Amino acid sequence: MVTYPATRSPVAIYLPLAIVLISNLIPLAGVLYWGWSTFVLLMLYWTETAIIAFWTLMRILIGGDFGKNIFSEITGRLFFFTFFLVHSSGFMLGHFIFLWSFFSGQTKGNPQLTEEFFRTMPVQFWDGIIVANGLLLPLAISFIGRGIAFVIEMARLPLWKRLVDEDNVGGTKPGPLVGGLYTRIIIMHLVILAGAALAQKFGSLAPLILLIAAKTFVDIWLFVKIDLKDRAAAPAN
C-alpha cells in the first residue's frame, strides 16, 4: 500500500508560486523602464506558453498514475506525448504567425509564408526580440518556477515505485493534462489578445499595465488550479 504525507511543506506549495509571480512582474518593469511594446509582451507570453507545454509533455511521460498493465500504460503515454507534441506545435506555429501578422507592424496582417519567411524568422525572433529586449530573464524564471513545481510533484513518490507498485497512486492521467493545458491557453490568450488590442488602439502605458495585471491574475489562478491542485493535502492510500 502506498501512502503520501498528510500535508505538504509550505515551501513546496508557495515557492513555485512565488517564482511564477516574480516572472509575471518583470514585464511591468519592462514596460515602465525598458520600453517594451505590446508586441514584445505578446512574444514573451507566447514563449511562456511553450514553456508550459514543455512541462506538460514531461507530466504526460512520467507524471501521475501508472496502471498495472505497464505495456499498455507506456504505449498510451507515448501516443498522447506524440499527438500532443505534433498538435501543440502546429497550434503554436499558427498562433505565432497570427501574432506576427497583426501586432508586429511588418506584414500589415498579410504575411507572405514563403521559404524566406520561415528561414529568417527564427533569427529575427531570437536576436531581434528575445535577446534584444532582455526576455531571457523572465523566461528563465518562469521555466525554473514551473520546473520546481514539476520536481515537487514527482518527489511525492519516485517513478520506479509508481511503476512497480500494485496500486495506482494519486495523480493525473495524460488526457486531463492535455485538456488542462488547452483550457489554460484559451483563457490566457483571450485575456492577452483583448488587452493587446486595447493597448494598440489607445497607444498608452495604461492598457499595457492593465494587460500585465490581468495576465498575472489569470496565470496565478490557473497555476494554483492546475499545477498546485491537491498538493497542499495529498490523500493517503
C-alpha positions, 0 to 999 in steps of 0.5 A: 500500500502506498501512502503520501504525507498528510500535508505538504511543506509550505515551501513546496506549495508557495515557492513555485508560486512565488517564482511564477509571480516574480516572472509575471512582474518583470514585464511591468518593469519592462514596460515602465523602464525598458520600453517594451511594446505590446508586441514584445509582451505578446512574444514573451507570453507566447514563449511562456506558453511553450514553456508550459507545454514543455512541462506538460509533455514531461507530466504526460511521460512520467507524471501521475498514475501508472496502471498495472498493465505497464505495456499498455500504460507506456504505449498510451503515454507515448501516443498522447506525448506524440499527438500532443507534441505534433498538435501543440506545435502546429497550434503554436506555429499558427498562433505565432504567425497570427501574432506576427501578422497583426501586432508586429507592424511588418506584414500589415496582417498579410504575411507572405509564408514563403521559404524566406519567411520561415528561414529568417524568422527564427533569427529575427525572433531570437536576436531581434526580440528575445535577446534584444529586449532582455526576455531571457530573464523572465523566461528563465524564471518562469521555466525554473518556477514551473520546473520546481513545481514539476520536481515537487510533484514527482518527489511525492513518490519516485517513478520506479515505485509508481511503476512497480507498485500494485496500486495506482497512486494519486495523480493525473492521467495524460488526457486531463493534462492535455485538456488542462493545458488547452483550457489554460491557453484559451483563457490566457490568450483571450485575456492577452489578445483583448488587452493587446488590442486595447493597448494598440488602439489607445497607444498608452502605458495604461492598457499595457499595465492593465494587460500585465495585471490581468495576465498575472491574475489569470496565470496565478489562478490557473497555476494554483488550479492546475499545477498546485491542485491537491498538493497542499493535502495529498490523500493517503492510500 
